[in-house]
């Protein structure tokens, strides 16, 4: 006879184990600081995107190249794609970090994931600042 409970136990997602790993991961001070820094950058991205949208009438130049000039003009609501992308990247990195909690090289992988999350937020911040300078200088 086939028991689904044993299959679920072996292959299923265990929320209790996930929350234990979550608590163990964020009990480390360097993980907590890295996550907070990354989330603060992301909050600043949201504030800057909202400010750019409020300044814009209806259309924004979202991409400009040296050779062709503005080549992607879109609605001012499209500016929120960048903070959403950064938030998605942060969430994927944080979930990966929680799943690597039992890893042998957790400290190295946590530094790597959290620094990459922060760098992605910084690059997107620079992108938003360039979009602001193209549209409102």
N, CA, C and O atoms as CSV, one atom per row, in Angstrom:
chain,resi,resn,atom,element,x,y,z
A,1,UNK,N,N,0.844,-1.174,0.000
A,1,UNK,CA,C,0.000,0.000,0.000
A,1,UNK,C,C,0.892,1.240,0.000
A,1,UNK,O,O,1.927,1.275,0.665
A,2,UNK,N,N,0.484,2.230,-0.736
A,2,UNK,CA,C,1.252,3.448,-0.903
A,2,UNK,C,C,0.754,4.494,0.086
A,2,UNK,O,O,-0.433,4.821,0.116
A,3,UNK,N,N,1.661,5.007,0.883
A,3,UNK,CA,C,1.299,6.000,1.886
A,3,UNK,C,C,1.743,7.388,1.417
A,3,UNK,O,O,2.936,7.647,1.253
A,4,UNK,N,N,0.773,8.270,1.205
A,4,UNK,CA,C,1.081,9.617,0.761
A,4,UNK,C,C,1.753,10.441,1.850
A,4,UNK,O,O,2.499,11.372,1.549
A,5,UNK,N,N,1.498,10.112,3.093
A,5,UNK,CA,C,2.101,10.890,4.166
A,5,UNK,C,C,3.617,10.712,4.183
A,5,UNK,O,O,4.346,11.665,4.459
A,6,UNK,N,N,4.095,9.512,3.894
A,6,UNK,CA,C,5.544,9.301,3.837
A,6,UNK,C,C,6.159,10.013,2.643
A,6,UNK,O,O,7.259,10.558,2.737
A,7,UNK,N,N,5.448,10.011,1.520
A,7,UNK,CA,C,5.939,10.725,0.351
A,7,UNK,C,C,5.990,12.222,0.629
A,7,UNK,O,O,6.960,12.888,0.267
A,8,UNK,N,N,4.954,12.755,1.269
A,8,UNK,CA,C,4.932,14.174,1.600
A,8,UNK,C,C,6.033,14.508,2.600
A,8,UNK,O,O,6.635,15.580,2.533
A,9,UNK,N,N,6.291,13.596,3.519
A,9,UNK,CA,C,7.331,13.819,4.519
A,9,UNK,C,C,8.701,13.877,3.872
A,9,UNK,O,O,9.538,14.686,4.274
A,10,UNK,N,N,8.946,13.041,2.885
A,10,UNK,CA,C,10.270,13.004,2.255
A,10,UNK,C,C,10.437,14.079,1.189
A,10,UNK,O,O,11.506,14.682,1.090
A,11,UNK,N,N,9.414,14.328,0.400
A,11,UNK,CA,C,9.543,15.247,-0.724
A,11,UNK,C,C,8.852,16.582,-0.493
A,11,UNK,O,O,9.092,17.533,-1.235
A,12,UNK,N,N,8.015,16.670,0.502
A,12,UNK,CA,C,7.242,17.891,0.717
A,12,UNK,C,C,8.055,18.988,1.371
A,12,UNK,O,O,9.164,18.772,1.861
A,13,UNK,N,N,7.476,20.155,1.362
A,13,UNK,CA,C,8.095,21.322,1.967
A,13,UNK,C,C,7.737,21.355,3.444
A,13,UNK,O,O,6.560,21.295,3.799
A,14,UNK,N,N,8.719,21.447,4.287
A,14,UNK,CA,C,8.512,21.431,5.720
A,14,UNK,C,C,8.602,22.874,6.246
A,14,UNK,O,O,9.690,23.443,6.338
A,15,UNK,N,N,7.464,23.442,6.582
A,15,UNK,CA,C,7.442,24.819,7.067
A,15,UNK,C,C,8.165,24.966,8.395
A,15,UNK,O,O,8.808,25.989,8.628
A,16,UNK,N,N,8.082,23.997,9.249
A,16,UNK,CA,C,8.748,24.094,10.546
A,16,UNK,C,C,10.264,24.172,10.365
A,16,UNK,O,O,10.934,24.970,11.020
A,17,UNK,N,N,10.790,23.351,9.485
A,17,UNK,CA,C,12.231,23.374,9.227
A,17,UNK,C,C,12.628,24.695,8.558
A,17,UNK,O,O,13.692,25.244,8.844
A,18,UNK,N,N,11.771,25.200,7.670
A,18,UNK,CA,C,12.067,26.477,7.021
A,18,UNK,C,C,12.126,27.614,8.043
A,18,UNK,O,O,13.046,28.431,7.996
A,19,UNK,N,N,11.167,27.680,8.959
A,19,UNK,CA,C,11.173,28.760,9.946
A,19,UNK,C,C,12.321,28.620,10.935
A,19,UNK,O,O,12.844,29.627,11.412
A,20,UNK,N,N,12.725,27.387,11.254
A,20,UNK,CA,C,13.914,27.207,12.085
A,20,UNK,C,C,15.161,27.716,11.368
A,20,UNK,O,O,15.998,28.390,11.968
A,21,UNK,N,N,15.279,27.391,10.086
A,21,UNK,CA,C,16.421,27.891,9.309
A,21,UNK,C,C,16.371,29.406,9.177
A,21,UNK,O,O,17.406,30.071,9.222
A,22,UNK,N,N,15.169,29.952,9.014
A,22,UNK,CA,C,15.003,31.399,8.928
A,22,UNK,C,C,15.471,32.069,10.224
A,22,UNK,O,O,16.193,33.065,10.187
A,23,UNK,N,N,15.060,31.524,11.356
A,23,UNK,CA,C,15.459,32.094,12.644
A,23,UNK,C,C,16.964,31.959,12.866
A,23,UNK,O,O,17.598,32.880,13.379
A,24,UNK,N,N,17.534,30.825,12.488
A,24,UNK,CA,C,18.977,30.638,12.651
A,24,UNK,C,C,19.771,31.560,11.730
A,24,UNK,O,O,20.819,32.081,12.111
A,25,UNK,N,N,19.264,31.754,10.526
A,25,UNK,CA,C,19.969,32.618,9.576
A,25,UNK,C,C,19.991,34.052,10.062
A,25,UNK,O,O,21.046,34.686,10.070
A,26,UNK,N,N,18.855,34.567,10.463
A,26,UNK,CA,C,18.787,35.970,10.827
A,26,UNK,C,C,19.121,36.228,12.291
A,26,UNK,O,O,19.005,37.359,12.763
A,27,UNK,N,N,19.531,35.195,13.009
A,27,UNK,CA,C,20.097,35.425,14.331
A,27,UNK,C,C,21.568,35.826,14.218
A,27,UNK,O,O,22.149,36.361,15.163
A,28,UNK,N,N,22.164,35.563,13.055
A,28,UNK,CA,C,23.540,36.008,12.800
A,28,UNK,C,C,23.510,37.515,12.544
A,28,UNK,O,O,22.716,37.997,11.736
A,29,UNK,N,N,24.365,38.243,13.226
A,29,UNK,CA,C,24.341,39.701,13.140
A,29,UNK,C,C,24.695,40.175,11.740
A,29,UNK,O,O,24.069,41.104,11.230
A,30,UNK,N,N,25.690,39.554,11.106
A,30,UNK,CA,C,26.102,40.008,9.777
A,30,UNK,C,C,25.009,39.744,8.747
A,30,UNK,O,O,24.879,40.512,7.794
A,31,UNK,N,N,24.229,38.697,8.906
A,31,UNK,CA,C,23.110,38.459,7.986
A,31,UNK,C,C,22.024,39.499,8.191
A,31,UNK,O,O,21.459,40.015,7.226
A,32,UNK,N,N,21.737,39.803,9.431
A,32,UNK,CA,C,20.707,40.793,9.727
A,32,UNK,C,C,21.101,42.174,9.205
A,32,UNK,O,O,20.271,42.886,8.641
A,33,UNK,N,N,22.356,42.548,9.389
A,33,UNK,CA,C,22.826,43.844,8.898
A,33,UNK,C,C,22.788,43.883,7.382
A,33,UNK,O,O,22.367,44.887,6.807
A,34,UNK,N,N,23.215,42.817,6.721
A,34,UNK,CA,C,23.193,42.774,5.260
A,34,UNK,C,C,21.791,42.861,4.697
A,34,UNK,O,O,21.560,43.550,3.703
A,35,UNK,N,N,20.855,42.170,5.318
A,35,UNK,CA,C,19.460,42.221,4.858
A,35,UNK,C,C,18.882,43.612,5.081
A,35,UNK,O,O,18.192,44.141,4.209
A,36,UNK,N,N,19.152,44.208,6.234
A,36,UNK,CA,C,18.626,45.548,6.508
A,36,UNK,C,C,19.200,46.595,5.551
A,36,UNK,O,O,18.477,47.480,5.093
A,37,UNK,N,N,20.491,46.496,5.251
A,37,UNK,CA,C,21.102,47.439,4.306
A,37,UNK,C,C,20.471,47.287,2.929
A,37,UNK,O,O,20.152,48.276,2.269
A,38,UNK,N,N,20.296,46.053,2.505
A,38,UNK,CA,C,19.690,45.799,1.197
A,38,UNK,C,C,18.244,46.285,1.145
A,38,UNK,O,O,17.822,46.863,0.144
A,39,UNK,N,N,17.488,46.059,2.203
A,39,UNK,CA,C,16.103,46.516,2.233
A,39,UNK,C,C,15.999,48.038,2.341
A,39,UNK,O,O,15.054,48.625,1.814
A,40,UNK,N,N,16.948,48.685,3.012
A,40,UNK,CA,C,16.955,50.149,3.057
A,40,UNK,C,C,17.224,50.734,1.677
A,40,UNK,O,O,16.582,51.704,1.276
A,41,UNK,N,N,18.174,50.143,0.947
A,41,UNK,CA,C,18.410,50.583,-0.425
A,41,UNK,C,C,17.154,50.395,-1.267
A,41,UNK,O,O,16.807,51.255,-2.077
A,42,UNK,N,N,16.481,49.278,-1.072
A,42,UNK,CA,C,15.282,49.013,-1.850
A,42,UNK,C,C,14.179,50.009,-1.505
A,42,UNK,O,O,13.460,50.465,-2.395
A,43,UNK,N,N,14.039,50.346,-0.248
A,43,UNK,CA,C,13.042,51.352,0.145
A,43,UNK,C,C,13.373,52.704,-0.487
A,43,UNK,O,O,12.478,53.428,-0.922
A,44,UNK,N,N,14.652,53.034,-0.535
A,44,UNK,CA,C,15.054,54.281,-1.182
A,44,UNK,C,C,14.747,54.249,-2.681
A,44,UNK,O,O,14.377,55.268,-3.265
A,45,UNK,N,N,14.903,53.074,-3.299
A,45,UNK,CA,C,14.540,52.931,-4.719
A,45,UNK,C,C,13.059,53.215,-4.940
A,45,UNK,O,O,12.688,53.895,-5.896
A,46,UNK,N,N,12.218,52.693,-4.053
A,46,UNK,CA,C,10.772,52.927,-4.175
A,46,UNK,C,C,10.437,54.401,-4.007
A,46,UNK,O,O,9.604,54.935,-4.739
A,47,UNK,N,N,11.076,55.060,-3.052
A,47,UNK,CA,C,10.821,56.486,-2.824
A,47,UNK,C,C,11.270,57.301,-4.035
A,47,UNK,O,O,10.561,58.204,-4.477
A,48,UNK,N,N,12.442,56.982,-4.568
A,48,UNK,CA,C,12.950,57.714,-5.728
A,48,UNK,C,C,12.084,57.476,-6.962
A,48,UNK,O,O,11.834,58.406,-7.729
A,49,UNK,N,N,11.628,56.247,-7.160
A,49,UNK,CA,C,10.757,55.955,-8.304
A,49,UNK,C,C,9.427,56.688,-8.171
A,49,UNK,O,O,8.904,57.196,-9.163
A,50,UNK,N,N,8.874,56.751,-6.967
A,50,UNK,CA,C,7.621,57.480,-6.757
A,50,UNK,C,C,7.823,58.974,-6.997
A,50,UNK,O,O,6.939,59.642,-7.533
A,51,UNK,N,N,8.971,59.495,-6.607
A,51,UNK,CA,C,9.256,60.907,-6.810
A,51,UNK,C,C,9.413,61.226,-8.298
A,51,UNK,O,O,8.929,62.255,-8.770
A,52,UNK,N,N,10.092,60.341,-9.036
A,52,UNK,CA,C,10.245,60.535,-10.476
A,52,UNK,C,C,8.884,60.485,-11.159
A,52,UNK,O,O,8.601,61.290,-12.046
A,53,UNK,N,N,8.044,59.544,-10.748
A,53,UNK,CA,C,6.716,59.440,-11.353
A,53,UNK,C,C,5.883,60.685,-11.071
A,53,UNK,O,O,5.145,61.148,-11.941
A,54,UNK,N,N,5.995,61.224,-9.875
A,54,UNK,CA,C,5.244,62.416,-9.523
A,54,UNK,C,C,5.724,63.624,-10.328
A,54,UNK,O,O,4.928,64.504,-10.654
A,55,UNK,N,N,7.015,63.674,-10.648
A,55,UNK,CA,C,7.568,64.788,-11.423
A,55,UNK,C,C,7.199,64.707,-12.901
A,55,UNK,O,O,7.095,65.731,-13.576
A,56,UNK,N,N,6.999,63.480,-13.404
A,56,UNK,CA,C,6.753,63.284,-14.831
A,56,UNK,C,C,5.300,63.589,-15.169
A,56,UNK,O,O,4.401,63.411,-14.346
A,57,UNK,N,N,5.093,64.046,-16.382
A,57,UNK,CA,C,3.737,64.304,-16.850
A,57,UNK,C,C,3.054,62.986,-17.185
A,57,UNK,O,O,2.178,62.531,-16.450
A,58,UNK,N,N,3.446,62.387,-18.274
A,58,UNK,CA,C,2.853,61.103,-18.637
A,58,UNK,C,C,3.879,60.167,-19.254
A,58,UNK,O,O,3.779,58.952,-19.089
A,59,UNK,N,N,4.860,60.707,-19.959
A,59,UNK,CA,C,5.863,59.883,-20.615
A,59,UNK,C,C,7.242,60.149,-20.035
A,59,UNK,O,O,7.567,61.271,-19.646
A,60,UNK,N,N,8.048,59.093,-19.985
A,60,UNK,CA,C,9.431,59.190,-19.530
A,60,UNK,C,C,10.342,58.539,-20.557
A,60,UNK,O,O,9.959,57.578,-21.224
A,61,UNK,N,N,11.540,59.067,-20.678
A,61,UNK,CA,C,12.572,58.380,-21.434
A,61,UNK,C,C,13.171,57.354,-20.484
A,61,UNK,O,O,13.823,57.713,-19.503
A,62,UNK,N,N,12.948,56.077,-20.777
A,62,UNK,CA,C,13.397,55.025,-19.875
A,62,UNK,C,C,14.746,54.454,-20.267
A,62,UNK,O,O,15.406,53.814,-19.449
A,63,UNK,N,N,15.169,54.676,-21.512
A,63,UNK,CA,C,16.482,54.221,-21.952
A,63,UNK,C,C,16.971,55.144,-23.046
A,63,UNK,O,O,16.203,55.553,-23.917
A,64,UNK,N,N,18.239,55.468,-22.999
A,64,UNK,CA,C,18.832,56.325,-24.007
A,64,UNK,C,C,20.225,55.806,-24.314
A,64,UNK,O,O,20.984,55.465,-23.407
A,65,UNK,N,N,20.555,55.747,-25.585
A,65,UNK,CA,C,21.897,55.316,-25.966
A,65,UNK,C,C,22.641,56.486,-26.600
A,65,UNK,O,O,22.027,57.473,-27.007
A,66,UNK,N,N,23.941,56.375,-26.681
A,66,UNK,CA,C,24.763,57.453,-27.218
A,66,UNK,C,C,24.536,57.597,-28.718
A,66,UNK,O,O,24.476,58.713,-29.236
A,67,UNK,N,N,24.410,56.482,-29.408
A,67,UNK,CA,C,24.287,56.529,-30.869
A,67,UNK,C,C,22.918,57.004,-31.329
A,67,UNK,O,O,22.824,57.832,-32.235
A,68,UNK,N,N,21.869,56.498,-30.723
A,68,UNK,CA,C,20.523,56.739,-31.232
A,68,UNK,C,C,19.683,57.670,-30.366
A,68,UNK,O,O,18.582,58.044,-30.770
A,69,UNK,N,N,20.162,58.049,-29.209
A,69,UNK,CA,C,19.392,58.903,-28.319
A,69,UNK,C,C,18.331,58.104,-27.584
A,69,UNK,O,O,18.505,56.910,-27.339
A,70,UNK,N,N,17.234,58.757,-27.233
A,70,UNK,CA,C,16.174,58.038,-26.503
A,70,UNK,C,C,15.547,56.956,-27.381
A,70,UNK,O,O,15.012,57.250,-28.450
A,71,UNK,N,N,15.612,55.726,-26.935
A,71,UNK,CA,C,15.058,54.639,-27.737
A,71,UNK,C,C,13.995,53.833,-26.999
A,71,UNK,O,O,13.410,52.920,-27.580
A,72,UNK,N,N,13.735,54.146,-25.744
A,72,UNK,CA,C,12.646,53.487,-25.044
A,72,UNK,C,C,11.897,54.544,-24.244
A,72,UNK,O,O,12.338,54.963,-23.174
A,73,UNK,N,N,10.773,54.960,-24.775
A,73,UNK,CA,C,9.933,55.959,-24.125
A,73,UNK,C,C,8.675,55.245,-23.679
A,73,UNK,O,O,8.029,54.556,-24.468
A,74,UNK,N,N,8.330,55.410,-22.415
A,74,UNK,CA,C,7.167,54.692,-21.914
A,74,UNK,C,C,6.382,55.511,-20.917
A,74,UNK,O,O,6.739,56.641,-20.585
A,75,UNK,N,N,5.328,54.925,-20.457
A,75,UNK,CA,C,4.469,55.543,-19.462
A,75,UNK,C,C,5.252,55.738,-18.163
A,75,UNK,O,O,6.178,54.981,-17.871
A,76,UNK,N,N,4.884,56.731,-17.406
A,76,UNK,CA,C,5.631,57.017,-16.174
A,76,UNK,C,C,5.469,55.909,-15.130
A,76,UNK,O,O,6.276,55.811,-14.205
A,77,UNK,N,N,4.440,55.078,-15.268
A,77,UNK,CA,C,4.280,53.956,-14.337
A,77,UNK,C,C,5.340,52.875,-14.558
A,77,UNK,O,O,5.592,52.063,-13.668
A,78,UNK,N,N,5.956,52.860,-15.734
A,78,UNK,CA,C,6.977,51.853,-16.026
A,78,UNK,C,C,8.246,52.035,-15.197
A,78,UNK,O,O,9.097,51.146,-15.162
A,79,UNK,N,N,8.374,53.166,-14.540
A,79,UNK,CA,C,9.551,53.403,-13.702
A,79,UNK,C,C,9.580,52.447,-12.507
A,79,UNK,O,O,10.638,52.206,-11.925
A,80,UNK,N,N,8.421,51.908,-12.147
A,80,UNK,CA,C,8.359,51.000,-10.996
A,80,UNK,C,C,8.847,49.593,-11.327
A,80,UNK,O,O,8.935,48.749,-10.435
A,81,UNK,N,N,9.161,49.329,-12.578
A,81,UNK,CA,C,9.719,48.039,-12.944
A,81,UNK,C,C,11.070,47.809,-12.270
A,81,UNK,O,O,11.377,46.688,-11.864
A,82,UNK,N,N,11.866,48.846,-12.151
A,82,UNK,CA,C,13.206,48.696,-11.563
A,82,UNK,C,C,13.179,48.349,-10.075
A,82,UNK,O,O,13.881,47.421,-9.674
A,83,UNK,N,N,12.402,49.049,-9.230
A,83,UNK,CA,C,12.340,48.618,-7.829
A,83,UNK,C,C,11.710,47.237,-7.648
A,83,UNK,O,O,12.084,46.503,-6.733
A,84,UNK,N,N,10.753,46.878,-8.517
A,84,UNK,CA,C,10.171,45.535,-8.434
A,84,UNK,C,C,11.222,44.487,-8.771
A,84,UNK,O,O,11.289,43.437,-8.131
A,85,UNK,N,N,12.043,44.777,-9.781
A,85,UNK,CA,C,13.125,43.858,-10.153
A,85,UNK,C,C,14.117,43.699,-9.000
A,85,UNK,O,O,14.555,42.585,-8.711
A,86,UNK,N,N,14.469,44.791,-8.350
A,86,UNK,CA,C,15.393,44.721,-7.217
A,86,UNK,C,C,14.784,43.957,-6.044
A,86,UNK,O,O,15.471,43.180,-5.380
A,87,UNK,N,N,13.496,44.179,-5.793
A,87,UNK,CA,C,12.822,43.466,-4.711
A,87,UNK,C,C,12.764,41.965,-4.996
A,87,UNK,O,O,12.997,41.152,-4.101
A,88,UNK,N,N,12.458,41.603,-6.228
A,88,UNK,CA,C,12.437,40.189,-6.608
A,88,UNK,C,C,13.817,39.564,-6.443
A,88,UNK,O,O,13.934,38.449,-5.934
A,89,UNK,N,N,14.853,40.265,-6.863
A,89,UNK,CA,C,16.215,39.757,-6.721
A,89,UNK,C,C,16.590,39.599,-5.254
A,89,UNK,O,O,17.235,38.619,-4.879
A,90,UNK,N,N,16.190,40.556,-4.422
A,90,UNK,CA,C,16.451,40.452,-2.984
A,90,UNK,C,C,15.740,39.249,-2.380
A,90,UNK,O,O,16.331,38.503,-1.599
A,91,UNK,N,N,14.486,39.059,-2.734
A,91,UNK,CA,C,13.735,37.928,-2.173
A,91,UNK,C,C,14.339,36.586,-2.584
A,91,UNK,O,O,14.433,35.670,-1.767
A,92,UNK,N,N,14.744,36.471,-3.834
A,92,UNK,CA,C,15.379,35.226,-4.284
A,92,UNK,C,C,16.677,34.987,-3.525
A,92,UNK,O,O,16.956,33.860,-3.114
A,93,UNK,N,N,17.466,36.029,-3.337
A,93,UNK,CA,C,18.717,35.868,-2.591
A,93,UNK,C,C,18.463,35.542,-1.123
A,93,UNK,O,O,19.191,34.736,-0.544
A,94,UNK,N,N,17.455,36.144,-0.510
A,94,UNK,CA,C,17.176,35.865,0.896
A,94,UNK,C,C,16.660,34.447,1.085
A,94,UNK,O,O,17.035,33.779,2.048
A,95,UNK,N,N,15.808,33.979,0.183
A,95,UNK,CA,C,15.315,32.598,0.279
A,95,UNK,C,C,16.450,31.610,0.046
A,95,UNK,O,O,16.526,30.581,0.717
A,96,UNK,N,N,17.331,31.917,-0.900
A,96,UNK,CA,C,18.504,31.066,-1.117
A,96,UNK,C,C,19.393,31.054,0.114
A,96,UNK,O,O,19.938,30.012,0.478
A,97,UNK,N,N,19.538,32.182,0.744
A,97,UNK,CA,C,20.344,32.269,1.961
A,97,UNK,C,C,19.769,31.409,3.078
A,97,UNK,O,O,20.515,30.744,3.796
A,98,UNK,N,N,18.460,31.418,3.228
A,98,UNK,CA,C,17.822,30.601,4.265
A,98,UNK,C,C,18.019,29.118,3.967
A,98,UNK,O,O,18.241,28.322,4.880
A,99,UNK,N,N,17.937,28.750,2.698
A,99,UNK,CA,C,18.112,27.339,2.357
A,99,UNK,C,C,19.559,26.875,2.467
A,99,UNK,O,O,19.812,25.677,2.593
A,100,UNK,N,N,20.499,27.792,2.421
A,100,UNK,CA,C,21.910,27.428,2.569
A,100,UNK,C,C,22.378,27.487,4.017
A,100,UNK,O,O,23.576,27.389,4.282
A,101,UNK,N,N,21.461,27.645,4.944
A,101,UNK,CA,C,21.816,27.824,6.356
A,101,UNK,C,C,22.578,26.636,6.917
A,101,UNK,O,O,23.448,26.821,7.768
A,102,UNK,N,N,22.285,25.449,6.478
A,102,UNK,CA,C,22.968,24.255,6.977
A,102,UNK,C,C,24.251,23.943,6.197
A,102,UNK,O,O,24.916,22.942,6.461
A,103,UNK,N,N,24.585,24.793,5.252
A,103,UNK,CA,C,25.743,24.552,4.405
A,103,UNK,C,C,27.041,24.676,5.193
A,103,UNK,O,O,27.112,25.357,6.216
A,104,UNK,N,N,28.051,24.006,4.690
A,104,UNK,CA,C,29.369,24.046,5.329
A,104,UNK,C,C,29.997,25.441,5.196
A,104,UNK,O,O,30.684,25.909,6.105
A,105,UNK,N,N,29.759,26.087,4.073
A,105,UNK,CA,C,30.340,27.405,3.805
A,105,UNK,C,C,29.275,28.491,3.881
A,105,UNK,O,O,29.182,29.343,2.997
A,106,UNK,N,N,28.485,28.456,4.923
A,106,UNK,CA,C,27.369,29.397,5.045
A,106,UNK,C,C,27.850,30.834,5.174
A,106,UNK,O,O,27.262,31.740,4.583
A,107,UNK,N,N,28.896,31.050,5.929
A,107,UNK,CA,C,29.370,32.417,6.145
A,107,UNK,C,C,29.812,33.051,4.828
A,107,UNK,O,O,29.465,34.198,4.545
A,108,UNK,N,N,30.572,32.316,4.027
A,108,UNK,CA,C,31.019,32.838,2.735
A,108,UNK,C,C,29.840,33.067,1.795
A,108,UNK,O,O,29.747,34.113,1.152
A,109,UNK,N,N,28.945,32.092,1.717
A,109,UNK,CA,C,27.803,32.237,0.811
A,109,UNK,C,C,26.873,33.362,1.257
A,109,UNK,O,O,26.274,34.035,0.418
A,110,UNK,N,N,26.745,33.574,2.556
A,110,UNK,CA,C,25.903,34.673,3.022
A,110,UNK,C,C,26.525,36.019,2.679
A,110,UNK,O,O,25.820,36.929,2.244
A,111,UNK,N,N,27.829,36.158,2.868
A,111,UNK,CA,C,28.481,37.401,2.468
A,111,UNK,C,C,28.329,37.637,0.976
A,111,UNK,O,O,28.066,38.759,0.543
A,112,UNK,N,N,28.491,36.586,0.192
A,112,UNK,CA,C,28.389,36.706,-1.254
A,112,UNK,C,C,26.977,37.109,-1.684
A,112,UNK,O,O,26.815,38.046,-2.465
A,113,UNK,N,N,25.967,36.417,-1.187
A,113,UNK,CA,C,24.586,36.721,-1.583
A,113,UNK,C,C,24.148,38.104,-1.116
A,113,UNK,O,O,23.502,38.837,-1.866
A,114,UNK,N,N,24.493,38.463,0.113
A,114,UNK,CA,C,24.059,39.759,0.626
A,114,UNK,C,C,24.800,40.917,-0.036
A,114,UNK,O,O,24.214,41.977,-0.257
A,115,UNK,N,N,26.074,40.729,-0.352
A,115,UNK,CA,C,26.796,41.798,-1.040
A,115,UNK,C,C,26.308,41.948,-2.476
A,115,UNK,O,O,26.240,43.067,-2.987
A,116,UNK,N,N,25.967,40.841,-3.138
A,116,UNK,CA,C,25.429,40.939,-4.493
A,116,UNK,C,C,24.050,41.611,-4.469
A,116,UNK,O,O,23.737,42.395,-5.365
A,117,UNK,N,N,23.233,41.321,-3.469
A,117,UNK,CA,C,21.935,41.994,-3.348
A,117,UNK,C,C,22.111,43.499,-3.177
A,117,UNK,O,O,21.392,44.291,-3.786
A,118,UNK,N,N,23.057,43.878,-2.355
A,118,UNK,CA,C,23.306,45.302,-2.139
A,118,UNK,C,C,23.850,45.956,-3.405
A,118,UNK,O,O,23.463,47.076,-3.739
A,119,UNK,N,N,24.745,45.265,-4.110
A,119,UNK,CA,C,25.286,45.817,-5.350
A,119,UNK,C,C,24.210,45.973,-6.428
A,119,UNK,O,O,24.204,46.965,-7.157
A,120,UNK,N,N,23.316,45.014,-6.532
A,120,UNK,CA,C,22.219,45.137,-7.498
A,120,UNK,C,C,21.358,46.348,-7.156
A,120,UNK,O,O,20.949,47.091,-8.048
A,121,UNK,N,N,21.084,46.548,-5.886
A,121,UNK,CA,C,20.303,47.726,-5.479
A,121,UNK,C,C,21.041,49.022,-5.806
A,121,UNK,O,O,20.416,50.000,-6.217
A,122,UNK,N,N,22.351,49.040,-5.629
A,122,UNK,CA,C,23.136,50.241,-5.944
A,122,UNK,C,C,23.123,50.498,-7.446
A,122,UNK,O,O,22.976,51.645,-7.869
A,123,UNK,N,N,23.274,49.450,-8.264
A,123,UNK,CA,C,23.239,49.634,-9.713
A,123,UNK,C,C,21.871,50.124,-10.187
A,123,UNK,O,O,21.789,50.958,-11.089
A,124,UNK,N,N,20.821,49.620,-9.595
A,124,UNK,CA,C,19.486,50.087,-9.973
A,124,UNK,C,C,19.262,51.512,-9.484
A,124,UNK,O,O,18.557,52.282,-10.137
A,125,UNK,N,N,19.851,51.875,-8.344
A,125,UNK,CA,C,19.786,53.261,-7.882
A,125,UNK,C,C,20.480,54.184,-8.879
A,125,UNK,O,O,19.959,55.252,-9.201
A,126,UNK,N,N,21.638,53.784,-9.364
A,126,UNK,CA,C,22.348,54.586,-10.367
A,126,UNK,C,C,21.507,54.691,-11.641
A,126,UNK,O,O,21.461,55.747,-12.272
A,127,UNK,N,N,20.846,53.598,-12.015
A,127,UNK,CA,C,19.982,53.616,-13.196
A,127,UNK,C,C,18.835,54.607,-13.017
A,127,UNK,O,O,18.522,55.366,-13.934
A,128,UNK,N,N,18.217,54.605,-11.855
A,128,UNK,CA,C,17.130,55.566,-11.602
A,128,UNK,C,C,17.645,57.003,-11.609
A,128,UNK,O,O,16.956,57.907,-12.081
A,129,UNK,N,N,18.840,57.216,-11.092
A,129,UNK,CA,C,19.405,58.566,-11.112
A,129,UNK,C,C,19.716,59.013,-12.533
A,129,UNK,O,O,19.547,60.188,-12.857
A,130,UNK,N,N,20.166,58.100,-13.385
A,130,UNK,CA,C,20.415,58.433,-14.787
A,130,UNK,C,C,19.100,58.742,-15.493
A,130,UNK,O,O,19.027,59.684,-16.281
A,131,UNK,N,N,18.065,57.958,-15.218
A,131,UNK,CA,C,16.755,58.233,-15.808
A,131,UNK,C,C,16.255,59.603,-15.359
A,131,UNK,O,O,15.678,60.343,-16.155
A,132,UNK,N,N,16.471,59.938,-14.106
A,132,UNK,CA,C,16.071,61.259,-13.619
A,132,UNK,C,C,16.850,62.356,-14.341
A,132,UNK,O,O,16.273,63.364,-14.750
A,133,UNK,N,N,18.167,62.159,-14.498
A,133,UNK,CA,C,18.978,63.210,-15.141
A,133,UNK,C,C,18.642,63.354,-16.625
A,133,UNK,O,O,18.732,64.456,-17.165
A,134,UNK,N,N,18.259,62.272,-17.291
A,134,UNK,CA,C,17.886,62.359,-18.708
A,134,UNK,C,C,16.560,63.122,-18.859
A,134,UNK,O,O,16.407,63.924,-19.780
A,135,UNK,N,N,15.631,62.875,-17.977
A,135,UNK,CA,C,14.297,63.448,-18.120
A,135,UNK,C,C,14.161,64.852,-17.548
A,135,UNK,O,O,13.372,65.641,-18.068
A,136,UNK,N,N,14.892,65.189,-16.507
A,136,UNK,CA,C,14.637,66.439,-15.788
A,136,UNK,C,C,15.873,67.316,-15.597
A,136,UNK,O,O,16.009,67.946,-14.549
A,137,UNK,N,N,16.760,67.375,-16.559
A,137,UNK,CA,C,17.911,68.257,-16.365
A,137,UNK,C,C,17.722,69.594,-16.942
A,137,UNK,O,O,18.613,70.438,-16.850
